């Protein structure tokens, strides 16, 4: 999901979509794409506004250089995250799916294993929780006996410090469930309302991203800079890349070493 106006990053986003901004040495959109690829997903739909559609197409093409499939859909105006399932109904084609926000960056120990295990679970829905010091800025999970009791969107008095991150795994019923939703007071189809449909049926699961994991919502100036610094430090310290689609495609054996070297030469 790479629509919206990125108002928290104005005036930078007055002329460019925030997901095209750099996180250190790569466009922001590379990071969520990489996360999906680490989960074994090779069919991706980019949803963006009509103003920036051609820029995304120029940057990503059809995904063939990474031996994945990338398609595009247009969200004319922000009508909520859950609208992604309406716009992508044909693409999803009654299959399980994953929704990831274009400004969310994930990194950490055993992240690939966690994503692959979650991706293989096609029953119900799974969300990821991350402990933060300012939960009032996010959707918050309230627990009871280590089970989800409720979800609150940006509560003034949070009942826990666990924020819901911007990646959601759903079974094949997600599209039909979204069609049951009514727009909220702000005129949007809310992802929290979709999650609550699963919750009332006892089909909403969660996984904690604890110590050893890092999650950024790069929608503010502070977070954008912090994420860039994090990537720079890790890459320079370890000599390893973060959010590198061609490396992940190679490790997944979707492309061979020759393909990888060709991509590397193009970027020199």
N, C-alpha and C positions, 0 to 999 in steps of 0.2 A: 504494500500500500504506500504509494508515493505521491499522493495528492496534497490537498491543503495549500494554505498560503504561507506557512512558516512565519507567522507574524511575530513570534518571539525572537526571531533573528533579523528583523527589519533594522536598517534598510538594506542589509545584504541580500535578502530574498525579494527585494522589489523587482529584480530583473532576472533572477534565476531560482529554480526549484532547489530547496534546501538539500534534497537527496543527491544533487549534483555537486554540492560543495565538497571540498577535500577534507578527509580525515587523515591527517599527515600526508601520506604519499599516494592515496587512492581516493576515488570518488566515494562518497558516503554509501551509495547504493551497492557498492561492491561487498560491503560487510554483511548486510542481510541476505544477499544472494549467496554468499559463501556459507552462511549459516544453513540455508536450505540445502545447499549441495552437500554439506557435511552430514545432513540428515538423510542423504541418499536420494534427494529429490532432483530430478532432471527435467521437469516440466514446470515452468514458472510463468505466471501472468503478472506483468507490471501494470498497475493501475495508477494513472496520473492525470493531470489536468490537460486540456487540449493545448494550452499555451506552450507546454514543455514536451509534448509527445515526440516531436521530431528530434529533439535533443537526446532523449532517452534512446530513441531508435539509432541515432548516429553513434552513441556511446556503446550500446550493447549489441546492436544488430539482432540477429535471430538466435544468438547463443551458439551457433554452430562451431565457432572457434574453440569453445569448451566442450563441444559435443553434447550440448543440452538444447532444450527447446524453450525459447523465450517468445511470448506473445504479449500484446499490449491491449489495454482497454482504457477508455476515457471516462473520468468522473467529472461531469460538467461543473459541479459545485459541491463543496463539502456537505455530504448528507450522512456522515457517520461511517465508522469503520465497518460495521456489519453490512453496509451496502455493497461491500466488496463481493459478497456471495451472490447478490443479485446480478451485479455486473459480470461476474465470472461464472454464472450458472452453466453456460454452454461449455466453457473450458473445464470446469470441475467434472461435469458429466457423471453425476451421481457417484463419485468416488470420495474416499476420505481426502482431506485437504489440510493445509497449513496456511495460516495467515500470519505474516510477519510485517511489522511496521518498518518503513524504509529508513527511519532514523534511529533504530535500535541496534546496538552493537553488543555482541556476546563474545566472551573469551574465557577460557579457563581449563583447568585440569579435567581430563576425561569428558570434555564437552561432546566430542564426537560420539562416544559410547552412549551418553545420556540421550542425545538427539536420535540416534538410531533405534534405541529401545523404545522411545516414545513414538517414533514414526511407525514402528511395527505394531503398536497397539491401536487397532482400528475401531475399538468400541468406546462410545461416549466421547468426552472431550477432556483435554488435559491442558492446564495452564501452569505457568512457572512463577514462583514467588521468590522475591529477593528482599532481604532486610535493608531498610533505608532509615535515615535519621529524620526524614521529612515525609512521612507517609501521607500526610494531608494533601500532598500534591499529586497523588496517584489513586488508582483503584486499589482498595485494600481488602485483603482476605482476613476474615474473622474466623478463628478456630474454636472448636470445642472437641475435646478428647482426640486431638490431632486430626480431626475431620473438618471440612469446610462447613461452617455454620451459615455464613452469609458473606456477601460481597458488597462493599460500599464504594461509591465513586467520589473521590476527593472529600472524605468526611472531615468536618471541623474538629471532631474529637475521635481520632482513630482508635479502634479497639486492638490493633496490633501494629507492628512496624513492618509488616510484610506487604510490599507492593506487588501488583501484578505486572509482569513484564510484557513487552509487546510481541510475544510469539504465542500462537494458539493452535493446538492440534484438534481437529474435529473429525467425527465420523461422517458417513455419507448423508446424514440427515440434516446437515447444517443449513443447506439452502432452503429446504422446506420449513425449517424452524425460523429462519430470518423472515420468511414471508408471513409469519404469524405476528411479527413485531409491529408495534405502532411507534411512529416517531416520538421522540421525547419532547420536552418543552422547548428545547433549542432546535427542534425540527430535524433531528438526526436519528438514524437507526443505531442504537447504542450496542457496543460489543458486550457491555455488562449485562444488558437485558438478554442477549443470546446466551451468555454463560449461566444466567439465572434459570433459563429454561432447562438446561442440563442439570443444574443443581437441584431443582425441585423433584426431578426424577431420580436423583441419586446417581447421576451419570457424569458428574464433574469431578475430575481428579486433579491433583496438583503435585508438583515436584519442586523441592526447595533448591535454589542455587545458593549454596552456603559458601564457607571460606574456600578459597581456591578458584572462585568464579568472579568475573567482573561483568557488570551490565551497565551500559550507558544509554540514556535517552537523550540523544544529541540534538534536542530541539531548542536549547537555549545557548546563549553565547558562552556561559561558564562551562556547560557540559560539552559543547563542541570543542572548546580549547582543551579541557581536561582529557577528553577522549583522544585527541590528536597527540597530546603529550604522552599519554599512556602507550599508544601504538609506537610512537617514536622510541620511547625508552626500551620497550620489550624487543622491538626489532633490532635496534642498535646494540643492545646488551647481549642478546642471544643469537643474532644473525639469522633469525627465522622470520618469516612473513606472517602477518595477521590479515585475514580478509583477502586472500589471494585466490581468485577463482581458478586460474590456470593450474596452480599447484594442487588444489583440491581435485580438479578434474583429472590430473595426472595420477594422484594417489588413489583415486577411485577407479583408475584404469579406463577412464572414458576417453582419454587421449594418450598417445604414446610419447616417448622421450623426444622424438623428432618434432612432433607437434609443439611440445613444450619449448623446445629451443627456437622454433620459428616464431612463437609468440614473444619470447625473450628478445630476439633480434629486432622485432618491430618496435619494441619499447626502449631500445637503446638510443 
